Amino acid sequence: METICIDNLRFTYPGIDGQPPAGAEPVIEGFSLTLHAGDRCLLVGSNGA
């Protein structure tokens, strides 16, 4: 069975140079997920607009 696993994902938006700006807070932290073939997942959160 095909599986996608994410374990303890952390993501911070990069700055102009491709690296997170100093002091930038991650928008996702500690996210873990396992999806099997045919599973569906939707990650929804505030968009900052």
C-alpha distance matrix in Angstrom:
0.0 3.8 6.4 10.1 12.5 16.3 18.7 22.4 22.7 26.4 27.8 31.4 32.7 34.3 38.0 39.8 39.3 35.5 35.8 36.0 39.6 41.4 40.9 38.1 36.1 32.3 31.0 27.7 27.7 25.5 22.5 19.2 16.0 12.3 10.4 7.0 6.6 10.0 11.6 15.0 17.3 21.0 23.0 26.7 29.8 33.3 34.0 37.3 39.2
3.8 0.0 3.8 7.1 10.1 13.7 16.5 20.1 20.0 23.5 24.6 28.2 29.3 30.8 34.4 36.1 35.6 31.8 32.3 32.6 36.2 38.1 37.8 35.0 33.1 29.3 28.1 24.9 25.1 23.3 20.3 17.2 14.1 10.6 8.6 6.0 5.4 9.2 10.5 13.3 15.3 18.7 20.5 24.3 27.2 30.7 31.0 34.3 36.2
6.4 3.8 0.0 3.8 6.4 10.1 12.8 16.4 16.5 20.1 21.4 25.1 26.5 28.2 31.9 33.9 33.4 29.6 29.7 29.7 33.3 35.0 34.6 31.8 29.7 25.9 24.8 21.5 21.5 19.5 16.6 13.4 10.4 7.0 5.7 4.5 6.2 9.6 9.5 11.9 13.1 16.4 17.8 21.6 24.3 27.8 28.4 31.5 33.7
10.1 7.1 3.8 0.0 3.8 6.8 10.1 13.4 13.0 16.5 17.7 21.3 22.7 24.4 28.2 30.2 29.8 26.0 26.0 25.9 29.6 31.3 30.9 28.0 26.1 22.3 21.2 17.9 18.1 16.5 13.5 10.7 8.1 5.8 5.2 6.5 8.4 11.1 10.0 11.3 11.5 14.3 15.1 18.9 21.4 24.7 25.1 28.2 30.4
12.5 10.1 6.4 3.8 0.0 3.8 6.4 10.0 10.3 14.0 15.8 19.6 21.6 23.4 27.2 29.6 29.0 25.2 24.7 24.3 27.9 29.2 28.6 26.0 23.8 20.1 19.4 15.9 15.4 13.3 10.7 7.6 5.8 4.5 6.5 8.7 11.5 14.0 12.1 13.2 12.4 14.9 14.9 18.6 20.6 23.9 24.6 27.4 30.0
16.3 13.7 10.1 6.8 3.8 0.0 3.8 6.7 6.5 10.2 12.2 16.0 18.2 20.2 24.0 26.6 26.1 22.3 21.6 20.9 24.4 25.6 24.8 22.3 20.1 16.3 15.8 12.3 11.7 9.9 7.5 5.1 5.1 6.3 8.8 11.8 14.5 16.5 14.1 14.2 12.4 14.1 13.1 16.5 18.0 21.1 21.8 24.3 27.2
18.7 16.5 12.8 10.1 6.4 3.8 0.0 3.8 5.7 9.3 12.3 15.9 18.8 20.7 24.3 27.2 26.5 22.9 21.6 20.6 23.9 24.6 23.6 21.5 19.1 15.6 15.7 12.1 10.4 7.7 6.7 4.4 6.6 8.4 11.6 14.6 17.7 19.7 17.1 17.3 15.2 16.6 15.1 18.2 19.1 22.0 23.1 25.2 28.3
22.4 20.1 16.4 13.4 10.0 6.7 3.8 0.0 3.8 6.5 10.1 13.4 16.7 18.8 22.3 25.4 24.8 21.5 19.6 18.2 21.2 21.5 20.2 18.3 15.7 12.4 13.0 9.5 7.0 4.3 4.9 5.1 8.6 11.4 14.5 17.8 20.9 22.5 19.6 19.2 16.6 17.2 14.9 17.4 17.5 20.1 21.3 22.9 26.4
22.7 20.0 16.5 13.0 10.3 6.5 5.7 3.8 0.0 3.8 6.7 10.3 13.2 15.4 19.0 22.1 21.6 18.2 16.7 15.3 18.5 19.4 18.4 16.0 13.8 10.1 10.4 7.0 5.9 5.4 4.9 6.4 9.1 12.0 14.5 17.9 20.5 21.9 19.1 18.2 15.4 15.5 13.0 15.4 15.5 17.8 18.5 20.2 23.5
26.4 23.5 20.1 16.5 14.0 10.2 9.3 6.5 3.8 0.0 3.8 6.9 10.3 12.4 15.9 19.2 18.9 15.7 13.7 11.9 14.9 15.7 14.7 12.2 10.1 6.6 7.7 5.2 4.3 6.1 7.0 9.7 12.5 15.7 17.9 21.5 23.8 25.0 22.2 20.9 17.7 17.1 14.0 15.7 14.9 16.5 16.9 18.0 21.5
27.8 24.6 21.4 17.7 15.8 12.2 12.3 10.1 6.7 3.8 0.0 3.8 6.6 9.1 12.6 15.8 15.9 12.7 11.3 9.4 12.5 14.1 13.5 10.4 8.9 5.4 6.0 5.1 6.6 9.4 9.5 12.3 14.5 17.6 19.2 22.7 24.6 25.5 22.9 21.0 17.9 16.7 13.5 14.7 13.7 14.8 14.4 15.4 18.7
31.4 28.2 25.1 21.3 19.6 16.0 15.9 13.4 10.3 6.9 3.8 0.0 3.8 6.3 9.3 12.9 13.3 10.6 8.9 6.2 8.9 10.8 10.4 7.0 6.5 4.2 5.7 7.1 8.8 12.2 12.8 15.9 18.2 21.3 22.8 26.3 28.1 28.8 26.2 24.1 20.8 19.1 15.8 16.2 14.5 14.6 13.8 13.9 17.1
32.7 29.3 26.5 22.7 21.6 18.2 18.8 16.7 13.2 10.3 6.6 3.8 0.0 3.8 6.7 9.9 11.2 8.6 8.1 6.1 8.4 11.4 11.7 8.1 8.7 7.4 7.5 9.8 12.2 15.6 15.7 18.6 20.4 23.3 24.3 27.7 28.9 29.4 27.1 24.7 21.6 19.6 16.5 16.5 14.8 14.4 12.6 12.5 15.2
34.3 30.8 28.2 24.4 23.4 20.2 20.7 18.8 15.4 12.4 9.1 6.3 3.8 0.0 3.8 6.8 7.4 5.0 4.8 4.3 6.8 10.3 11.8 9.0 10.9 10.1 11.1 13.1 15.0 18.2 18.5 21.2 23.0 25.7 26.7 29.8 30.9 31.7 29.7 27.4 24.6 22.7 19.9 20.1 18.6 18.1 16.0 15.6 17.9
38.0 34.4 31.9 28.2 27.2 24.0 24.3 22.3 19.0 15.9 12.6 9.3 6.7 3.8 0.0 3.8 5.5 5.3 5.5 5.3 5.6 9.4 11.5 9.4 12.2 12.6 13.7 16.2 18.1 21.5 22.0 24.8 26.7 29.4 30.4 33.5 34.6 35.2 33.2 30.8 27.9 25.9 23.0 22.8 20.9 19.8 17.4 16.4 18.3
39.8 36.1 33.9 30.2 29.6 26.6 27.2 25.4 22.1 19.2 15.8 12.9 9.9 6.8 3.8 0.0 3.8 5.5 7.4 8.7 8.6 12.1 14.8 13.0 16.0 16.3 17.2 19.6 21.6 24.9 25.3 27.9 29.5 32.0 32.7 35.7 36.3 37.0 35.3 32.9 30.2 28.2 25.6 25.4 23.8 22.6 19.8 18.7 20.1
39.3 35.6 33.4 29.8 29.0 26.1 26.5 24.8 21.6 18.9 15.9 13.3 11.2 7.4 5.5 3.8 0.0 3.8 5.6 8.3 8.8 11.8 15.0 13.7 16.8 16.9 18.4 20.3 21.8 24.8 25.4 27.8 29.5 31.8 32.7 35.6 36.4 37.4 35.8 33.8 31.2 29.6 27.0 27.3 25.8 25.0 22.5 21.7 23.3
35.5 31.8 29.6 26.0 25.2 22.3 22.9 21.5 18.2 15.7 12.7 10.6 8.6 5.0 5.3 5.5 3.8 0.0 3.8 6.8 8.9 12.1 14.7 12.8 15.2 14.6 15.9 17.4 18.9 21.7 22.0 24.2 25.9 28.1 28.9 31.8 32.6 33.7 32.1 30.2 27.7 26.3 23.7 24.3 23.2 22.8 20.5 20.2 22.2
35.8 32.3 29.7 26.0 24.7 21.6 21.6 19.6 16.7 13.7 11.3 8.9 8.1 4.8 5.5 7.4 5.6 3.8 0.0 3.8 6.3 8.9 11.5 10.1 12.6 12.3 14.4 15.8 16.8 19.6 20.5 22.9 25.1 27.6 28.9 31.9 33.2 34.4 32.5 30.7 27.9 26.5 23.7 24.3 22.8 22.4 20.6 20.1 22.5
36.0 32.6 29.7 25.9 24.3 20.9 20.6 18.2 15.3 11.9 9.4 6.2 6.1 4.3 5.3 8.7 8.3 6.8 3.8 0.0 3.8 6.5 8.2 6.3 8.8 9.0 11.3 13.2 14.2 17.4 18.6 21.4 23.8 26.7 28.2 31.5 33.0 34.0 31.7 29.7 26.7 25.0 21.8 22.0 20.1 19.6 18.1 17.3 20.0
39.6 36.2 33.3 29.6 27.9 24.4 23.9 21.2 18.5 14.9 12.5 8.9 8.4 6.8 5.6 8.6 8.8 8.9 6.3 3.8 0.0 3.8 6.2 5.4 9.0 10.7 13.0 15.5 16.5 19.9 21.3 24.4 27.0 30.0 31.6 35.0 36.5 37.4 35.0 32.8 29.6 27.6 24.3 24.0 21.6 20.5 18.9 17.3 19.9
41.4 38.1 35.0 31.3 29.2 25.6 24.6 21.5 19.4 15.7 14.1 10.8 11.4 10.3 9.4 12.1 11.8 12.1 8.9 6.5 3.8 0.0 3.8 5.6 9.0 11.4 14.4 16.7 16.9 20.0 22.1 25.3 28.2 31.3 33.3 36.7 38.6 39.5 37.0 34.9 31.6 29.7 26.2 26.0 23.4 22.3 21.2 19.4 22.2
40.9 37.8 34.6 30.9 28.6 24.8 23.6 20.2 18.4 14.7 13.5 10.4 11.7 11.8 11.5 14.8 15.0 14.7 11.5 8.2 6.2 3.8 0.0 3.8 6.4 9.5 12.5 14.9 14.9 18.1 20.4 23.8 26.8 30.2 32.3 35.9 38.0 38.8 35.9 33.8 30.3 28.4 24.7 24.2 21.4 20.2 19.7 17.8 20.9
38.1 35.0 31.8 28.0 26.0 22.3 21.5 18.3 16.0 12.2 10.4 7.0 8.1 9.0 9.4 13.0 13.7 12.8 10.1 6.3 5.4 5.6 3.8 0.0 3.8 6.5 9.1 11.9 12.6 16.1 17.9 21.3 24.1 27.5 29.3 32.9 34.9 35.5 32.7 30.4 26.9 24.8 21.2 20.7 18.0 16.9 16.2 14.5 17.7
36.1 33.1 29.7 26.1 23.8 20.1 19.1 15.7 13.8 10.1 8.9 6.5 8.7 10.9 12.2 16.0 16.8 15.2 12.6 8.8 9.0 9.0 6.4 3.8 0.0 3.8 6.4 8.9 9.4 13.0 14.8 18.4 21.3 24.9 26.9 30.6 32.7 33.2 30.2 27.9 24.4 22.3 18.6 18.1 15.3 14.5 14.6 13.4 17.0
32.3 29.3 25.9 22.3 20.1 16.3 15.6 12.4 10.1 6.6 5.4 4.2 7.4 10.1 12.6 16.3 16.9 14.6 12.3 9.0 10.7 11.4 9.5 6.5 3.8 0.0 3.8 5.4 6.3 10.0 11.4 14.9 17.7 21.2 23.1 26.8 28.9 29.5 26.5 24.4 20.9 19.1 15.5 15.5 13.3 13.4 13.5 13.4 17.0
31.0 28.1 24.8 21.2 19.4 15.8 15.7 13.0 10.4 7.7 6.0 5.7 7.5 11.1 13.7 17.2 18.4 15.9 14.4 11.3 13.0 14.4 12.5 9.1 6.4 3.8 0.0 3.8 6.7 10.3 10.6 14.2 16.4 19.9 21.4 25.1 27.1 27.2 24.2 21.7 18.1 15.9 12.2 11.8 9.5 9.8 10.1 10.5 14.1
27.7 24.9 21.5 17.9 15.9 12.3 12.1 9.5 7.0 5.2 5.1 7.1 9.8 13.1 16.2 19.6 20.3 17.4 15.8 13.2 15.5 16.7 14.9 11.9 8.9 5.4 3.8 0.0 3.8 6.9 6.8 10.4 12.7 16.3 18.1 21.8 24.1 24.4 21.3 19.2 15.7 14.1 10.5 11.2 9.8 11.4 12.3 13.5 17.1
27.7 25.1 21.5 18.1 15.4 11.7 10.4 7.0 5.9 4.3 6.6 8.8 12.2 15.0 18.1 21.6 21.8 18.9 16.8 14.2 16.5 16.9 14.9 12.6 9.4 6.3 6.7 3.8 0.0 3.8 5.6 9.2 12.4 16.0 18.5 22.2 24.8 25.6 22.4 20.8 17.4 16.4 13.1 14.1 12.9 14.6 15.8 16.8 20.4
25.5 23.3 19.5 16.5 13.3 9.9 7.7 4.3 5.4 6.1 9.4 12.2 15.6 18.2 21.5 24.9 24.8 21.7 19.6 17.4 19.9 20.0 18.1 16.1 13.0 10.0 10.3 6.9 3.8 0.0 3.8 6.5 10.1 13.6 16.6 20.2 23.2 24.2 21.0 20.0 16.8 16.6 13.7 15.4 14.8 17.1 18.7 20.1 23.6
22.5 20.3 16.6 13.5 10.7 7.5 6.7 4.9 4.9 7.0 9.5 12.8 15.7 18.5 22.0 25.3 25.4 22.0 20.5 18.6 21.3 22.1 20.4 17.9 14.8 11.4 10.6 6.8 5.6 3.8 0.0 3.8 6.8 10.5 13.1 16.8 19.7 20.5 17.2 16.2 13.0 13.0 10.4 12.7 13.0 15.8 17.4 19.4 22.7
19.2 17.2 13.4 10.7 7.6 5.1 4.4 5.1 6.4 9.7 12.3 15.9 18.6 21.2 24.8 27.9 27.8 24.2 22.9 21.4 24.4 25.3 23.8 21.3 18.4 14.9 14.2 10.4 9.2 6.5 3.8 0.0 3.8 7.2 10.3 13.8 16.9 18.2 15.0 14.7 12.2 13.3 11.7 14.7 15.7 18.9 20.5 22.8 25.9
16.0 14.1 10.4 8.1 5.8 5.1 6.6 8.6 9.1 12.5 14.5 18.2 20.4 23.0 26.7 29.5 29.5 25.9 25.1 23.8 27.0 28.2 26.8 24.1 21.3 17.7 16.4 12.7 12.4 10.1 6.8 3.8 0.0 3.8 6.6 10.1 13.3 14.4 11.3 11.3 9.3 11.3 10.8 14.2 16.1 19.7 21.1 23.9 26.6
12.3 10.6 7.0 5.8 4.5 6.3 8.4 11.4 12.0 15.7 17.6 21.3 23.3 25.7 29.4 32.0 31.8 28.1 27.6 26.7 30.0 31.3 30.2 27.5 24.9 21.2 19.9 16.3 16.0 13.6 10.5 7.2 3.8 0.0 3.8 6.7 10.2 11.9 9.3 10.5 9.8 12.8 13.3 16.9 19.2 22.9 24.1 27.1 29.6
10.4 8.6 5.7 5.2 6.5 8.8 11.6 14.5 14.5 17.9 19.2 22.8 24.3 26.7 30.4 32.7 32.7 28.9 28.9 28.2 31.6 33.3 32.3 29.3 26.9 23.1 21.4 18.1 18.5 16.6 13.1 10.3 6.6 3.8 0.0 3.8 6.8 8.1 5.8 7.5 7.9 11.4 12.9 16.6 19.5 23.2 24.1 27.4 29.6
7.0 6.0 4.5 6.5 8.7 11.8 14.6 17.8 17.9 21.5 22.7 26.3 27.7 29.8 33.5 35.7 35.6 31.8 31.9 31.5 35.0 36.7 35.9 32.9 30.6 26.8 25.1 21.8 22.2 20.2 16.8 13.8 10.1 6.7 3.8 0.0 3.8 6.2 5.5 8.7 10.5 14.2 16.2 19.9 23.0 26.6 27.5 30.9 32.8
6.6 5.4 6.2 8.4 11.5 14.5 17.7 20.9 20.5 23.8 24.6 28.1 28.9 30.9 34.6 36.3 36.4 32.6 33.2 33.0 36.5 38.6 38.0 34.9 32.7 28.9 27.1 24.1 24.8 23.2 19.7 16.9 13.3 10.2 6.8 3.8 0.0 3.8 5.6 8.8 11.5 15.1 17.6 21.1 24.5 28.0 28.5 32.0 33.6
10.0 9.2 9.6 11.1 14.0 16.5 19.7 22.5 21.9 25.0 25.5 28.8 29.4 31.7 35.2 37.0 37.4 33.7 34.4 34.0 37.4 39.5 38.8 35.5 33.2 29.5 27.2 24.4 25.6 24.2 20.5 18.2 14.4 11.9 8.1 6.2 3.8 0.0 3.8 6.6 10.1 13.5 16.6 19.7 23.3 26.8 27.3 31.0 32.3
11.6 10.5 9.5 10.0 12.1 14.1 17.1 19.6 19.1 22.2 22.9 26.2 27.1 29.7 33.2 35.3 35.8 32.1 32.5 31.7 35.0 37.0 35.9 32.7 30.2 26.5 24.2 21.3 22.4 21.0 17.2 15.0 11.3 9.3 5.8 5.5 5.6 3.8 0.0 3.8 6.8 10.5 13.4 16.6 20.1 23.7 24.6 28.2 29.7
15.0 13.3 11.9 11.3 13.2 14.2 17.3 19.2 18.2 20.9 21.0 24.1 24.7 27.4 30.8 32.9 33.8 30.2 30.7 29.7 32.8 34.9 33.8 30.4 27.9 24.4 21.7 19.2 20.8 20.0 16.2 14.7 11.3 10.5 7.5 8.7 8.8 6.6 3.8 0.0 3.8 7.0 10.3 13.2 16.9 20.3 21.1 24.8 26.1
17.3 15.3 13.1 11.5 12.4 12.4 15.2 16.6 15.4 17.7 17.9 20.8 21.6 24.6 27.9 30.2 31.2 27.7 27.9 26.7 29.6 31.6 30.3 26.9 24.4 20.9 18.1 15.7 17.4 16.8 13.0 12.2 9.3 9.8 7.9 10.5 11.5 10.1 6.8 3.8 0.0 3.8 6.6 9.8 13.3 16.9 17.9 21.5 23.1
21.0 18.7 16.4 14.3 14.9 14.1 16.6 17.2 15.5 17.1 16.7 19.1 19.6 22.7 25.9 28.2 29.6 26.3 26.5 25.0 27.6 29.7 28.4 24.8 22.3 19.1 15.9 14.1 16.4 16.6 13.0 13.3 11.3 12.8 11.4 14.2 15.1 13.5 10.5 7.0 3.8 0.0 3.8 6.3 9.9 13.4 14.3 18.0 19.4
23.0 20.5 17.8 15.1 14.9 13.1 15.1 14.9 13.0 14.0 13.5 15.8 16.5 19.9 23.0 25.6 27.0 23.7 23.7 21.8 24.3 26.2 24.7 21.2 18.6 15.5 12.2 10.5 13.1 13.7 10.4 11.7 10.8 13.3 12.9 16.2 17.6 16.6 13.4 10.3 6.6 3.8 0.0 3.8 6.8 10.4 11.6 15.0 17.0
26.7 24.3 21.6 18.9 18.6 16.5 18.2 17.4 15.4 15.7 14.7 16.2 16.5 20.1 22.8 25.4 27.3 24.3 24.3 22.0 24.0 26.0 24.2 20.7 18.1 15.5 11.8 11.2 14.1 15.4 12.7 14.7 14.2 16.9 16.6 19.9 21.1 19.7 16.6 13.2 9.8 6.3 3.8 0.0 3.8 7.2 8.8 12.2 13.9
29.8 27.2 24.3 21.4 20.6 18.0 19.1 17.5 15.5 14.9 13.7 14.5 14.8 18.6 20.9 23.8 25.8 23.2 22.8 20.1 21.6 23.4 21.4 18.0 15.3 13.3 9.5 9.8 12.9 14.8 13.0 15.7 16.1 19.2 19.5 23.0 24.5 23.3 20.1 16.9 13.3 9.9 6.8 3.8 0.0 3.8 6.3 9.2 11.4
33.3 30.7 27.8 24.7 23.9 21.1 22.0 20.1 17.8 16.5 14.8 14.6 14.4 18.1 19.8 22.6 25.0 22.8 22.4 19.6 20.5 22.3 20.2 16.9 14.5 13.4 9.8 11.4 14.6 17.1 15.8 18.9 19.7 22.9 23.2 26.6 28.0 26.8 23.7 20.3 16.9 13.4 10.4 7.2 3.8 0.0 3.8 5.8 8.0
34.0 31.0 28.4 25.1 24.6 21.8 23.1 21.3 18.5 16.9 14.4 13.8 12.6 16.0 17.4 19.8 22.5 20.5 20.6 18.1 18.9 21.2 19.7 16.2 14.6 13.5 10.1 12.3 15.8 18.7 17.4 20.5 21.1 24.1 24.1 27.5 28.5 27.3 24.6 21.1 17.9 14.3 11.6 8.8 6.3 3.8 0.0 3.8 5.5
37.3 34.3 31.5 28.2 27.4 24.3 25.2 22.9 20.2 18.0 15.4 13.9 12.5 15.6 16.4 18.7 21.7 20.2 20.1 17.3 17.3 19.4 17.8 14.5 13.4 13.4 10.5 13.5 16.8 20.1 19.4 22.8 23.9 27.1 27.4 30.9 32.0 31.0 28.2 24.8 21.5 18.0 15.0 12.2 9.2 5.8 3.8 0.0 3.8
39.2 36.2 33.7 30.4 30.0 27.2 28.3 26.4 23.5 21.5 18.7 17.1 15.2 17.9 18.3 20.1 23.3 22.2 22.5 20.0 19.9 22.2 20.9 17.7 17.0 17.0 14.1 17.1 20.4 23.6 22.7 25.9 26.6 29.6 29.6 32.8 33.6 32.3 29.7 26.1 23.1 19.4 17.0 13.9 11.4 8.0 5.5 3.8 0.0
